[in-house]
């Protein structure tokens, strides 16, 4: 193995007992109807982290009924925006007061570095505050140009009961991209976190209680997709499903939800390119490429898992990315110095390695890494920072979501070729362009098929700017004002002024 920057196991305090996760239904913490539980082991440390109630259809049914009753009662859907915003702001304050305990559990369950978990949990509070501001500023339209006797008003009603199915890679952050915006709109919810990372969602449930959220407005059901998520996607009492995860599962949810024609919002996979033109600032581009592929161990829908580099500078760019990759700190997620932690599961690590092995068989070249690695003192699964060059567009590693710390390098000669390679994918979540020429950046940005295009940067985001993809990267948007709009139904009110309506039936 090439010499890397490895952080060995540290003597950090790990809870002696597992965190107990129960369902939150109608304002009560409940065990599963079956009494069964399941355990989550740390992918980095091999210890028992949490023990969660194993939900089944009966638990999901109870949560959906509770959310429906809460919505129909008006206890949340018909209160003022000010009242909703007040509670959302309380939740934001409580999140900030619980960063350490939430970040520790998130790191132990997911394998991500503790410094990253702290940043994500504390940063999520800003999403709640922004959603609170939207709760007080949402509005419709009025039309007084329809004639002297007519007034038209378009209002926005909360869509109703929303099922939220969240992933394991950013369990708290992605929930915070959905939940506060649905609550700001006046919806009630049923949440199913990934079975791999349930703890911070349950902790948030505790904070919602403390903030004064009415019973039944937010319900949490734990367990696996088929038993819990299946009913959440098909139940007639559910008005909308929002899901973040793989494209394969997103398609299945969309198909299941079609039986009741409920609204579906999907944030799915990506094969996101960074395109580097010859006049780019190579130092900045190389650093952003390194960050983009290794952040969250590459287990990120926004990972820049492929770069498309002009052939005149490809050797220089690859050489610089390899140098930087060797300096990135991989290792024990509980050490604050660590930048890249563990792979979520043994099975997923095997999938990552299969992509790399297949690329080599097809003629690609390993410039760095290319296999699992051992971190001294830890028994969990870790994968080397890996750079694969000589990749051709038809290879699986260039087209499919590897979801690991693996970078594919392709080359181009002209703008048209760069755009064609960018758009030659079933995904369209994000893309990036590096050039000192503003015209080059603008042309690429307008032609790239992606929900977000970054110019001379990567993965900068703000609560005000909505996020989502095109093509098989999903449908709908999260965060920002457009993220709020997902949780509304539009209603038109047509009002006649005075007794001015002409009778339809002719008088005798």
Secondary structure, 3 states (H helix, E strand, C coil): CCCCEEECCCCCCCCCCCEEECEEECCEEECCCCCCEEEEECCCCCCEEEEEECCCHHHHHHHHHHHHHHHHHCCCCCCCHHHHHHHHHHHHHHHHHCHHHHHHHHHHHHCCCHHHHHHHHHHHHHHHHHHHHHHCCCCCEEECCCCCCEEEEEEEEECCEEEEECCCCCHHHHHHHHHHHHHHHCCEEEEECCCCCCHHHHHHHHHHHHHCCCCCCEEECCCCHHHHHHHHHHCCCCCEEEEECCHHHHHHHHHHHCCCCCEEEEECCCCCEEEECCCCCHHHHHHHHHHHHHHHHHCCCCCCCEEEEECCCHHHHHHHHHHHHHHCEEECCCCCCCCECCCCCHHHHHHHHHHHHHHHHCCCEEEECCCEECCCCCCCCEECCEEEECCCCCCHHHHCCCCCCEEEEEEECCHHHHHHHHHCCCEECEEEEECCCHHHHHHHHHHCCCCEEEECCCCCCCCCCCECCEECCEECCECHHHHHHCCEEEEEEEEECCCCCCCCCCCC
